[in-house]
Amino acid sequence: MTVANDPWVIQEQPAQGVVRLVMNRPDSFNALSSEMLQALDHALAEVSKAKDCRVIVLAALGKAFCAGHDLREMRSNPDHDFYTQLFTQCSKLMLHIQHLPQPVVAEVQGIATAAGCQLVSMCDLAVAAQSAKFAVSGINYGLFCATPSVGLSRNIHRKQAMEMLLTGDFIDAEMAVQRGLINQAVADSDLGQAVLNLCSKITAKPEPAVRMGKALFYTQLEMGIQGAYQLAGQTMACNMMEDSAQEGFQAFIDKRKPSW
């Protein structure tokens, strides 16, 4: 295990090909202050460059995964330019996650609220402890969770998203699975291992296919169907030219396991 010397985000390598980034502000429920946003963005940029990084896990220390923006920081800076810069910084981080070549898996314990719920929604996959809870609760404090609504509405049905956004109510992990916000809800004691099991399934697959696939998946979602099919066909043709795809098809023909 390798630990980076960063007071905001701890870097670990729990398995071959897997890098785990751990938010390290438990006393503030890992709130997304401007400093935390900067630290996460920097950590993601650095680990994504590593040749042996195939999957990134985003986790947190303490009782909460992430309680959203730092309300004390926001209240102490009642300035339109400050708020604009903060939300721009947050949006940049969320898009950074989606644009990374590696899949990002959220490992969620405790609560994930407002921008913390947004963070879960923008990860490619998410596994949560059964005790975890999710909400976009800004409305309870007079603020509609506008930026969190972007990720939330791209994960769950619009009426379910609007219910969460307009009421601020929490949903539990089982409901989050049913609605599509997360992939799995597991016993609290099994969370770390469940995440690693999911990661191992991804690292066992050829890296070029995973990278091409992630990029294609998000791009085509924002396109019309004709353009989406055109881009998908081009992506598959490029993927087929990779040695790993040729080996995979030959292994199928030979009725043997592929050798990546």
Secondary structure, 3 states (H helix, E strand, C coil): CCCCCCCCEEEEEEECCEEEEEECCHHHCCCCCHHHHHHHHHHHHHHHCCCCCCEEEEEECCCCCECCCCHHHHHCCCCHHHHHHHHHHHHHHHHHHHHCCCCEEEEECCEEECHHHHHHHHCCEEEEECCCEEECHHHHHCCCCHHHHHHHHCCCCHHHHHHHHHHCCCEEHHHHHHHCCCCEEECHHHHHHHHHHHHHHHHCCCHHHHHHHHHHHHHHHCCCHHHHHHHHHHHHHHHHCCHHHHHHHHHHHHCCCCCC
